[in-house]
Amino acid sequence: MCSTDSSAMLRALEMATTDALREAVIRLPPDVKRAIERAAAAETNPVAKGELVNIARNIAAAEELGVPLCQDTGVPVVYLTLPPSIPLTENLYDAVAKGVRRATANIPLRPNVVDPLTRHNTNDNTGDGIPAIHVKPGERLAVTVLPKGAGAENVSRIAMLFPSEKDGIERFVVETVLFAGGKSCPPVVLGVGIGGTFDGAAALAKEALLQSIDHMDPLEQKLCDAVNRLGIGPMGMGGDTTAFAVKVKTAACHTASLPVAVNVQCWACRRATREVVW
Amino acid sequence: MTTTLQTPLGDEVLRLHAGDRVELSGIVYTARDDAHLRMKMEGVPFDPKGAAIYHCGPVVQNNRILAAGPTTSARMNNLSGFLLDLGVRALIGKGGMERDVREQLRNRAVYLAFTGGCGALAASHMMLRGVFFKDLGMAEAVWVIELDSLPLVVGIDAQGNDIFETVRACANREFQRYRKPES
């Protein structure tokens, strides 16, 4: 099925990137839709219930019309898995960037990517280091996209706690949501990275958002319950559900360190994967 | 109960209460950071009396609105006073606004919240009617949009009631349990 023709492979990677972005910005994953339905059914605050009904109607409208469900179509964050047969070359990065440009023009996506200092917009959602591409070894060539909107990304935080402050993890997670209030478009999903290095913890936090939110382990559930006690609710107007889920990823770290990163994700927890076939 | 409103708005907005549901029809003008700065410098390109400003940077293709949910209103905290002085009656956005804006709204106008991220739902209630400041780019231009019964919630009313502030105060009280005991 997979020939060794690298130009065909690169073309297929480009198309798969566009397809994954189209899927991600128009349709939410089934686990996220289930979480929204569960929250809407359980909500006791009438304003919050109205917000969740709007969200459910919005999801349906986007699918029906084939348009992005949110106008902030994010910056493209991309995860590639690479089989042993495919060498990691600059061409792979170029193919993904081409896929992003095509997606921007065709879906369309809002052009969000600018130079950080001049604020010049490239108008194609690519730029220095964007798409942000993370590569890992795998069995098959596959592309996963996580279009990340700014409202929730802007309230994400990292802390270098003392190792003696393990209780500080919950405090920091809850405080992050408290500070965010309605700005992050709650109900949110929280990706929490614990351990690793300063930069590694942030990467873990973002990767945690790739996991299904159907299930939480006891630590994740405890953090999620603590966040929901704040009562911030959908859009910060009060309610039972402030977070649908918390997902944690850990890594080993220095004996003198306890890095904790919280990557906040709005209710539109967009992600999609395409296997690259050529 | 849902109140139906039609732009241009008048004193009827003064009777709304924080938490009320509203369906808004008629013309609204999108404006984000850059558009506010431009209007402050060069003047407002539409009649601001009774107008509704929508904090939004839509996705537009072939003169059609594809997605147009609200952006974070807090970025316009320091940019809204002059519009309210000119007679704007409603600010629409997400996440609420700070205390100064609450005072600027008092006895004049309201802040209406639309569900963040609901760009497709919003677009299904919209017709594009025109544009000002197109050179600011798609997200920052002032788009003239006709609404058909967009479902909103009164976030801050003209009496100074602020649903976001109430929720924030409760959340702050809940967070007190993490306060370290005084040593």
Interface residues (C-beta under 8 A of the other chain):
Chain A: V47 G50 E51 N54 I55 R57 N58 I59 A61 A62 L65 V67 P68 L69 C70 Q71 D72 T73 P108 L109 R110 P111 N112 N121 G149 G151 E170 R171 V174 E175 L178 G181 G182 K183 C185 R229 L230 G231 I232 G233 P234 M235 G236 M237 G238 C266 W267 A268
Chain B: G19 R21 C56 G57 P58 V59 Q61 L66 A67 A68 G69 T71 T72 A74 K94 G95 G96 A113 F114 T115 G116 G117 C118 G119 A120 L121 A122 A123 S124 G137 M138 A139 P151 V153 G155 I163 F164 T166 V167 R168 C170 A171 N172 E174 F175 Y178
